[in-house]
Amino acid sequence: MNLKLIRILFFTSIFGCFAQNDTLQNPYFKSYSDKITASVYYLDTSNSFEIASDNQDPKIYVSLIPNRREQIGFNLNYKIIDVTIGFAPKFLGGNKGDSNSKHFNFNTRFYYKKWMQSFTFINQKGFYISDDNITAELPHMRTTKIGGSTSYVFNDKFSFKTLVSQNEWQTKSSGSFIPSFSFYYTNLDLNTSDSSPGDIYVFTLAPAYFYNFVISNRVLIGAGLALGAGINDIDGDTSALYQADFNLKLAYNKDRFFGFASLNTVSFAQDEKVDPRLNDNIATVKLSVGYRFDPPKKVKEVYDKVNEKIGL
């Protein structure tokens, strides 16, 4: 099942890259789509959960945190080709548990005119419970999440790609109102004798505003905030849900060299009347440096021939 999902997301990302070519030249942007972009990165990302209970005094808040969160890797991008190789070595401080702990994270997005679609797939095995008084291991706990968001960018002068990739750069400060509809499905299985897997469905609508503040020709700060609400369904029990997203990026860019640090969080919290509550959080911290260069002549020729035959 996981392999099928990965294949679907892979081909979706390819078609998304095709769709990205359907953009017009804009004096507020600078495109690097004709370059090969190579980068190395450090990534701290996880899908954690918080269980809260109001029926006890004092209230109990327990966090379920995955053992494997930190990765280092390499990314190579050219036109429709986007290859990432990463691994989560145990010597990184955020990686706990034994060799049975797993973490697989796949994210992609594509654009069609003013529309933007993101996809997320997260598969994790091995968690631990953490609160003020107790720490316990859940080595067999597994979660699988798949979903994404559909967004509409109102302002043609705003480059959302500047926030999420290195193939475009905002040259003049600009912002945009960007409402989003999100859907996520999560399967959570503690894998204990007294528990059974749970299915969680999330539907939310979140208005958002993003702004790229260009400090100089080389430096910018990008930020965004979304606040929304929706419906949460856990094994047939439906309740209100609140969403809060935050994005922040500090980037340095030259035509050849670039570097950035980014923080992205997506948080879902159930209504306080629900007991017990299962809140959901996706957090990502990324540090990356990279270099752009002209593609070898042979690579460009092969790509152009394939692109001509495909007719895109």
N, C-alpha and C positions, 0 to 999 in steps of 0.2 A: 504493500500500500504506500509506504513512504517513497519508494522509488518512483511510483507512478506520479505522486504529487510533485516530486522534484522535477520529473520530465515536463510536466505541465507548466510549472513555473519557469523552467529553462526556456521552453519555446515561447512562452509569453514574453519573457525578457527580450528575446530576439525580435519578435514582432514589435515590441515597444521601441527598440532601437530604430527599426524602420520608421516608426511613426515620428520619432524625434526629428527625422530629416524634413518633416513637413512644417518647417518654421521659416519665417521670413527674417531677413537681415534687419537688425534693430540697432540704432546708434547707442542705445543704453547697454548693449551687450557686446562682448567679444567672444567669438566662437573659436574653439580649438579642435573641432571635429576632424580636421585633416591631419592631425598629429597623432603619433603613438604616445600614449601616456603610461609611464611606468612609475609605480610607487610602492613603498613599504609602509606598513601601518601597525599600530598597536590598538587593539579593540577590547573594550570591557563591556560586554552586553549580556543581559539575562532577562528571563521572564520570571519574576518572583511573585509570591502571593502572600496576602495577609489575612488571617482568620481572626475576626473580632467577635466577642460575645458580650451582650449587655445584661444577660440574665444572671451574671455573677458579680459580686461586689468584693473587691474592686473589679472593674472591667478587665477582661483578658484580651491581649493582643499578641498573637503568635505569628511570626514570619516564617515562611517556607522559602528557603534560598537555595538555588542550584549550586552544586559543588564546582562545576566548571563554568567560568565566566570570561576569563581573559584569553585573548588570542594574539598572535603575531603572524604576519603574513605578507604576501606580495600580490600586487594587482597589475594587470596589463590590459590596456584598452586601446582599440582602434576601430573606428566606425561601429559596425555591429558586433565586433568581437570584444568580449569583456570576460577575462579569465582572472579568477582569484584563487590563490592557494594559501590556506592558513591552517594553523594548528594551535592547540591549547596545551602547552607543556606544563607539567606539574610544578616546575620550579617557580612559575609565576605566583605571586602571593595570593591572588584571588582564586586559584584552582586548588580545590580540596578533594578528598575522597581517593579511592583506589582507581585502578585502571578500568574498572567497570563503569565509572562515571562518564557520561557522554554529553556532548553539546554540539548541535548542528544548527546553524542559523543561515537562512537565505533571504535576502531582500533585493527587490528590484522595483523599478518604476518606469513608466513610459508616458509619453505626451502625445496628444493629438490636438493641435491648435491650442485652445485655452484650457483643455481638459487634461487632467493628470490622474493617473492610476498607479497606486502602489500595491505591492504584494509582499506578504511576510510569511515565512515558514520557519517555525522553531521547534526542534525536537530535543528534549533534555531528559537525562536519566541520572539519578543520584542527587538528593537534596539533604538539607539539614534544617532542623527547627532551631530558631534563635529568638529568645526574648531576654528580659532582665534577669530571670532566675534559672533558666534551663537551656541547655544545648543538647540536642539529640540527633542522631543520624537516621536518615531514611534512604539507605543506599539503593533500594529497589524502586523508589518512587519515580514515575515517568510522566511527563507532560508533552503533549503535541498541540501546537497552535498553528492555524492557518487562517489567513484573512487579509484585509487591506482596506484602503480608503479610496474613494472617488472624490476628486476636488476640482474646483473651477477657479482659475486665476483671472480676476477681473481686469487687472492693469497690464496692458501690453508692454509697459516699460519696466516691469519687474521681472527679474530672472530668478525663478525658483531653482533652476539647475545649479546656480552658483552656490546654493546652500548644500546640495546633495551630491555634486560631482565636481570634477575638475576640467570638464570639457567646455565650460562657459564661465565668463567673468563679468560681473556687473561693473560698468565703467562710470555710471552716474547714479547717485543715491536715488532709490525709489522703493515704494512699498505697495502692497496690494491686500485687499480683502479677499480671503480664500475660504469659503465654506466647504466643509467636507462631510461626506457620509461614510461611516466606517462599519465594517462587519467582521467579526472574528468568531471562529469556532475553536474551542479548547477542550481536549480530552485530558482529564486529570485522573491518574491511577496511583494510589498509595502502595499498591501491591502488597497489602497485608492480609492476613487471614480473616480479619473482621471488617474489611472494607470492600467496596466495589467501585469500578470506574465511574466517573461523573462526566457528563457532557454539558458544556457551558456555551451559550450563544449570546453574543453581544451585538446590538444594533444601536448606533448613536448618530446624531447630527450635531456638528460642532462648528459654529462660526469661528474664523481665525483671522488674524492680521499678521503679516510678515513684512519686514523692512530690511533692506540692505543699505547700511550706512557706509558710503565710500569715504574713508579717511584720507586716502591718497591714491595715486595711480597703482600702488602696490598692496595696500592694506585696506581691508574692510571688516566690518562687524555685521553679521547677519543674525536676526532674532525673529522669533515668532511665538505667539501665544494663542491657544485655542481653548475655549470653554464650551462644553456642550452637555447634552443629556440624551437619554435613550432608554432602552429596555434590556434587561438581563434575564436570561432563562437558564436555570440550573435544574436539569432533569425534570422539566415541566413546571417548576415553580418560577413564576414571573414576578419581577420587581423593578422599580425605577433604578436608573443607573446614571451616574455623573461622570463626565470625562474632562480631563485637564491635560493638555499637551504643552510642552515647552521645548523650544529649539534655540540653540545658540551656537554661533560659529565665528571664530577669529581666524582670518586667513591672510596669507601673504602670497602674492602672485607675481611672477615674471613670465614672459613668453615661454621660457624654457623651464625654470625652476618654480616649484610651489611648495607650500607647507600650510597645514591648518590643524586646529584643535576644535572639536565639536562635541556638543552635548545634546542628546535628544531623549525625551521622556514621554511616554504615553501611559496615563494612569486612569483606571476605571474603578470607581468606588460605588458600592451598592447603597441604597437608601438606609438611613440609620435605623429605621423601623424593622428592618430584616434582621433576624437573629437565628443562627450565627451568620455573620456577613463574610463573604469571600471577595476581597479586593484584589485587583490585578494590576501589575505594573511592568512595563517594558522600558528598560533604561539602557542607553548606549553612550559610551564615551569613546571617542576615536581620536588618535593622533597619527598624522600621516605626513610624509615628505615624498616628493616625486619629481620626475623630470620628463619633459616633452621633447620629442625629436621627430624629424621627418621620416616617414616610412621608407624602407629600402625600395628601390625602383621595382624590383621583381615582385615584392609584396603588393605594391600599389597596382601593378599591371594585372596580377591575378585577381585582386579584389575588383578592379574595374571591369574585367571580363565577366566575372561571376555576376556582378551587379547588373551588367548590361543584359545578360542572358535571362536573369530573373525578371528584369523589367521594372525594378523599383527605383 
